Amino acid sequence: MNNTVELRDHTREIRLFRIRLAICAVIVIILFGLLFSRFFYLQVSQGEHYTTLAEANRITIQPLTPNRGLIFDRNGEILAQNYTAYTLEIVPDQVKNLESAIDELATVVEITPEDRRRFNKLKRESTRFKSLPIRSRLTDIEVARFAENQYRFPGMDIKAHPLRHYPRGELVSHVIGYIGRINDKDLEQFEADKRLKNYRGSTHTGRIGIEKSYENALHGQTGFEQVETDAVGRPVRTLSRVAPVAGNDLTLSLDIGLQQAAVQAFGDYRGALVALDPSNGEILAFVSKPGFDPNLFVDGIDHANWRLLNESIDRPLNNRALRGVYPPGSTFKPFMALAGLELGKRSIRYAFNDPGFFSLPGSSHRFRDWKPGGHGWVDLRKSLVISCDTYYYMLAHDLGITNIHNFIGQFGFGREIGIDIPGEVRGLLPSPEWKKKRFKQNWLPGDTISVGIGQGFNLSTPFQLTFAMMLLANDGRAYKPHFVKQQVDHNKHLVEDNFVEEMYRLNLKQEYLDYVKQALTDVTRPGGTASRAGANAAYTFAGKTGTSQVINIKQGERYNASRINERHRDHALFTAFAPAEDPKIVLTVLVENGGSGGSTAAPIARKVLDYFFLGKMPEPAEKAG
């Protein structure tokens, strides 16, 4: 066996090794060059960009929601206040299977079907909101239970939010209104008004009433804070802070005691009452009965309660004082009387023998007085005291519709007067032009006769009647009606307290004004249609009763309330001021389907006046069968 020994060429191996080593060195140098280039690109060329991104991940800007301003009555009683509640919120974009996640969540915190409906509705209406509430007003136990299980629910969190509470509830619902959750439509409006920045972090805004019309004052100024967070987004420390500024507090002219007395005086009746101070236009009471609980709307009303309110035959959501339109009936007559005197169609001494009806020339149709056989000899004073229809049929015929429309329109009928809550309606003071446009028909002489006693096409609101009576009580001076008496900021510094505004003055003869006001004072005395309400009063008051027809009565038939469905019976009205010689209050009472103004509305007004002057809280009115 031959053993061959291979001799190694060390020189050649060393040369190959050096070549390989050089190649590796070049590769390493190239790799390090590439790495260095990348480092240079990231740290130098793009350094500022990535520093900004890192800071953005580490630092967040969080809005700080301001406390909403409080609302008080004229005596300092709280009508709208704030409290903090825990809300369980979901960011839908961060939850993979939303319905399943909510099902699982319901095993930890109670989630009702109504909570789900409300959440889904918010999801449809508030697409620009990342976080939406699924449950509000969580208890401390529910908060603790969720915190223990929060790791199971990514995209869900508990937040503390300020909410609104209305301690007087239904009593002032149509005045104060309520706040509601902000939706996409609101955000679009904020953006158009350049207010969007001030609503970052806010969840609610005013919906109706004072809450809506004074939204800018009540909302306040949103603050901001820079917060450093850890890798999972939890706050570590606050870097800087701009504190929010609370909204302004409002003091209203409303007297909650008078408001309560008015509601109590109505008893079970439906209707409205408006009372104001004739010397400055401050609204003292503003009742629409029935009302509703505004607290139901703050965080979204549930379906069952919404149906109860929206479908109720009593229409509790309708603001009868501001938006309810009714024929003014005989409360229209004082203004007709002034029109007759001022336009020279009647004199103080004019009188006639009332046959109990009026017929147009050449017509057999009779416009009947409420009293068969008439009232005997009637002058202007007596026409108001006993509310003689025939007198005003004749006067309307002599004046003509154009004179009626132009003169009485000065008292606020048929137009928006202006008030610091939204929703006022114009009512209707008819004219030939209106009828032509509305019905494509000519005005008829009989239309004028009906307007003369506040019937026919004539429609007004309790608010308009109160404003008109203020003008009469004030000898023609009109002050702008308003609720807000004072604004103070979060430091209790006065912002504004001069809300009194004289709108205009009517040029009326004092002799005529005094004569009509004296006749209205006699309405509440023996022989007048409101004598029952005026009996044994410790003060003088002037007023006019009215009865507003709901359905037409055929020619030759007489009205009989006992044979008519309760909802088809006449409305009862009474408008008044007191004391008659130096008015401190003007008020109008409207009782839906209450029958006679003298027997229903005037006694309610008397109870309210007794509270105003004597502090006597009334007994509820007994509703007729």
Phi, psi and omega in degrees: 000127183263127176262118181255129180258119180273127179272126182276139178268089183300327181294317180295319181295319180297320180297316179295318179300317181294325178295313180298318180297321179295317179299315179297319181297318179298316180299316179298316180298318179299315180298315178296326177296315177298317180296318179296320179298319179295317177300317181298317180299314183288317187276328185255300184295314182252017184301313182296321180298311184285334173296318178297316179296320180295318179296322180296324178287331183270331185238130178240150175259118182246128177287148178246113185288131179283154172288134179287145179296151180271160179234130182236158170277181186295340180257011175089009178279134185288132179245337177212126182222175183244154169210159182259134180229148176276132181236132176270119186241153180234137170260099187306325183292342183260004180246121186294301181246093191299313184296317179294321179296321179291323176301316180291322178299325182295344176279347181254316180232136182298124176236113182273162175303326179292324175299319179294316180299316181295320179297314180295324177295316178297323180297324178286321188270343187233058184293341182273356177268131178283319185249129182232143182281138173252332176215138177244164175056051177289146176280166178299324179294318179294322178297315181294320181295319179291319181301324179293331183249012188298331180300339181278350189232073176297143181085005179235143183204159176256131180232148176266123182235142173285133177238165184258145175226137180245095187297335180268356172051236186298334186303323183234025187300321183279351176264303183290321184078215179195166173258160178216167182294142178288135177241183183299323180297320177297316181298322177297320179291319177300320180294318179295325180273003182060040179244002187300320181301323183283355179249011175294126182090344180279146182243347186228156175212162181293139183253311179219172174065205179302323180302326180275311187290334178249030181304314183298321180286321185283330189294317184088190182244128181290138176260177181215150171221143175269122184238131174274135182239161177271191186296333181259011174089008179277139181298137178253312179199158177266125182273320178206161185208133170245111187293144174289156178248120182298153178291166180286144173275141180246135170250124182266160175282349181299136175256108187295332176294316178294322178299315180296319179298320180295314179298318180294324180295330180291333184061232181270001180289151169266151177159203184209154174216135174232128177229135178219164176272115185291345182278347182210354179084005179292131180275124185265326178210146184209097189246133167231117189237129003281163175252207181210164178272110182293341180297337179296334188266348191301314181245026179098113183288141179284162187299319183296314180292325178296318178296318180301317182285314187287330183258002180294137178293340180275354175050060182294339180279348181278123177280090185297327183294326186252330187242350178282124180250132184219149170301129184290346180058217187288352174293348178281340189294322178304325182281329171295319180299315178297322178298315179300318180289311185293327182265007173075017179271346176217153172242165179299328185273349183298137177210160178209165178266114187280118178275354180096008178196168175221139176234139175292149178305130178080008181239145177266352181291135181251126170271110191275146170282158180292340180253113178302136180088349175086184186246012182076216182286123187230126170250186186296316180302311182294328180299328178276320184297316182256003177058061182282115180292320185301320179304318186275338168300310182295318180296318179299319179297320181287324181286316186085153187294327181294315177296319179298311182298313185289319183286309186285338174300336178295340182270006175102359179286143174073019179206165175280128182274318184110126179203154188271033163226150184282160171109001182298138175250161188280338192068200181208117168250100194289158177213163177302323180295319179298314183296321180297319182287321186281315187245356185060037182230155176281154176286137180252150179304324179294333177298320180296319183298316180294321179299326183301334178250021175076024180242206180065229181281353186295126178220136178214164178260157173305325178297316179296318179298321179294318178298316180298318180291329175299318178300317180294314180296329183268011182058038174098359179271132180246121173255143182291123178293139181205156179262319188280128183257329185201146172238133172232150181274186185294341176266010180067023175272139182294128177261314181200137176217012181246083181258003181282129181219118174280120185279310180190172175231138175268140180272087182242145180290130182299325179301317181289318178300313181298321182294315180293319180295323176294320177297322179291328174295320179291340176301327184267004181253170181310131182097343180271162183290345177245026182297325178298317179289330183273352185300130175059027178290143180276007182209162177268145172213149181247145182193175178218127176279160177206148176232123187250118182290138176262320177235155179282143175254130183297152177304130178092347178265156177247148179289129178225102186300325184293341181260004185245141174307138185307324182281352177256001180286162182298151170276147179252135180229152171206128177235138192206168169217152183205152345298154185299325184277340181207079190300131175246346180210139173238136180214155175230135176242129175238122178246113181294128179056033182272352179088237185277137177297323182290328184265341184240302186288316182298317176298325176295316178300320180299318179297320179292319177295323177298322176292316183299316184268329188243351181074020184268116179284130189281158167277147180298145177291142177272125183281135178292151181287000000 
